[in-house]
Amino acid sequence: MKQFFKNLFGGESTSLESLGAVGVDMHSHILPGLDDGADTLERSLELVQAMQQLGYRKLIMTPHIMSDFYRNTPEGIREKLELLRTAITEAGLQMELGCAAEYYLDEVFLEKLDNGDELLTFGDKYLLFETSFLNEPLNLREAIFKMRSKGYKPVMAHPERYSYFYGKFNDLIELREQGVLLQPNLNSLTGYYSPAAKTVIEKLIDNGLVDLVGSDVHSLKHIASLQKVLSTKYINKLLSLPLLNAQL
């Protein structure tokens, strides 16, 4: 098994040995067969094992809920959570598992808020949401207001990846001042998504605007990139911030 991870990650030296200081990952797509992440239980087990090797002690997995593509429900997500819990026990893996969801900000999401439908949260009523990567939703501020008025604490997933914020860093500062927690992806530190995303996450760290960090793991390809995060310039500065992950 050690050789498997050596082959996967490579033999390069790193400034950190693990991501154990993060402790809890609160954004991933590891539950099997629900979205564009792990497609089988076997893949899910591989990812859990890889996350354990990286130093995580708890995974809060967050499948997509999007009205046009991934019509997941709290019941269906919990069912897959129990399936994976049973599987890791049988495999002898030591990992605490939990679930929430990554909600796409669309009209159906707003309707769920209006109707008082059950929404999957984590921690202290933290509600993870994402938007279009290209265009700022016209109802972004409305959605934030509704989330907060319902007692939720909105967490914006991977804000560094939204191109509509590029050149508008003050908009991110304003969102945070309005009560939105910011959760960039660790892999953005490596430039995995784009040079622009790397620039934004570094600026968020420099300004102390990171509340949570997530892996956003979908596959072993993301795991390999996470190993490279350990040797990035900004990882120690990020981990010196008062991140909420360890409290989850």
N, C-alpha and C positions, 0 to 999 in steps of 0.2 A: 504493500500500500504506500509506503514511503517513496518507493521508486516511482509509483504512479504520479504522485504530486510533484516529485522532482522533475519528471518528464513534462508534466503539465505546466509548471511554473517556470522551469528553467533553473539554471544554477547560479544566476546572478545574485550578488550580495544585496541586501536591503538595509535601510537605516532602521527599520522596525522589524521585529520578528513576526508580529501578528497584528490583527485588528482587535485584540482582546480589550484594548482600552475603550473601544466603542461598545462592546459587550452585547448590545441588543440591536438587531437590524429590524427596521420597521417599514421596509418597502421592498417587496420582492414578488416574483411571479413563479413561486416554487410549487404551489399546490397543483396537483396533476389534472390536466384535461379541462381547464377552465378558460384559458385565454391563450395568448401568444407565448407563454412561458413553457414550463415542463408539460409535455404532452402525455407522459405515462408515469405511472407510479415508480417505475425503475429510474426514470430521469429525476424524479423528485428526490429519491433516496440518494442518488449521486450528488445532487446539489446540496442536500442537507449535510452529507459527509464532507463535502468540500468547504462549506461554510464553517463547520466544526474545526477543520484543519486551519482555517484562517483565524480562529480564535473567538468566534461568536459563541455565546452561551444561550441565546434566545433568538428565535425568528418569529416576527409578526408578519405573516404573509398577506399580501394585498392584491388579489386578482382584480383585473379591470372590471368595472361595470360601466358599459356604454350602451345606450339604447339601440344603436344601429348595428353593433357588432357582438358585444359580450353582455348578454342579458342575464347575468348571474344574479342570484338571490342570496340573502343571508342564510337561508336553509341549505341551499346547495353548496355554499362555501363551507359551512360548518360540517357538512357531511364529508367533504373531501379532507377537511382538517382531521377529523376522527380517523379516516382511512389512513392518512399519513402517520398519525400518532401510533396507530397499531403497527404499521409497517416498520417504523424506526425502532420500536420496542423489540419486535421480532428480530430485527437486524443487529440489535445490541448497541445502537447509537444513543448517546447521551445528548439530548438537545430539547430545551423547552420550546414548545410551539404554540403560537396563537394566530389569530387571523383578524383582519379588518378588510378594507377594500380600497381601491383607488378609483374614485368616482370622476367620470368625465363630466365637465360642466356643460350641460345641455338643458333643454327645456324639461326633459323627463326628470332630471335631477332636481330642478327647481320645483317641479310638481311634487316630488317626494318630500321635499322640505315643507311645502305648503300643506300637504295632506297629513303630515306627521308620521309618515311611513318609517319603519325601522331602518336606520342607517348603521352600518358597521363602523365602529370607532375603535381606537386603542388608547391606552393610558387614560389621561384625564379628559375624556370626551374629545380627543383629537380626531379630526375628520380630514382624511387625505383626499385631495382633489387635484385634477390636472385640467389643462385646457388645450386648445389647438396650439401647435407649435409655431404656426405662422401668423395667425391673426388674433389680436386681442378680442375676447368676447365682449360684445356690447353690454352683456348683463353681468360682467365680472363683479362690479361693485355691488349690484343688487344681490348676487349670490352670496357674497361675503357678508352683507348685512343680514340676510336671512339665516345664514349659518350661525352667526353670532347671536341673533335674536332668539334662536331656538336652543341656545345654551351650548352649542358646539364651539370648538376651538379650531378654526380652519388652518390646515397645513397645506401649503402649495408645494406639490411635488416638482422636483427638478426645475426651479425657476431659471436656472442658468441656461436652459435649453430652449427657452421661448424667444424666438428671434424678434418678436415685437418689442421686447425690452432692450434690445441691443441699441446702444446710444441713448438709452433712457433709464439710466441707473437710478435716478431719483424716483422713478415710478415704483421701483422695488422698495426703496426706503419708505415711501408713502404707504404702500400696502402693509408693510410691517408695523408702521405707526398706527394703522387701522386695526391691528390685532391679528394679522395673518402671520403664522409661523412659516419660516422658509426652510425647505428641506432639499438641498442639492444632492446630487449623486456623487458618491466617492469616485467613480470612474471618470468623472469630468476632470479630475486633477491630472489625469494622464493625457488629456486631449482626445480621449476615446470617441467622443461624439463630434467635436469640432474644436478648432482653435478658439473660436468665439466663446463657446461654452466654458472652456478652460479659463479664459480671461475673466469671465463674469464670476465664476466660483472663487477665483483668487481674490477678486475685488470684494466679494461678500465676506470672505475670511478676513481680509485686511481691515474691513469696517466692522467686524464683530457682528455680522448680520445672519449667522447660521444658527438655527435652533435645533435642528435634527439633521442627521445624515443617513442616507439609505444606500443600499447596494443596487437596487433595481435589477437584481439578478433574474435573468430569463433562462440562461444556459451556461454551460461550462466555458464558453467564450468570455462571458462577463467575469467568471471566476478568475480566469487567467489574467485579465486586466486588473482585477482587484489586487492581485499579488504585486503588480507593478506600482500600485498606489503606495505601497509601503516605502518606496524609495523616492517618492516625489518631493519636490521642494517644500510644498505647503502642508504636508500631512501632520507634522508636529505642531505647527501653528494652529491647524484646525482642531486638533485634539486638546489644545490648551484652552479652547473656548468652553463656556458652560453648557455643553450639549445636554439635551434632555434624554438621550438614548438610554443612559445607564439607569434612569429612574423608571423605565417602563417594565 
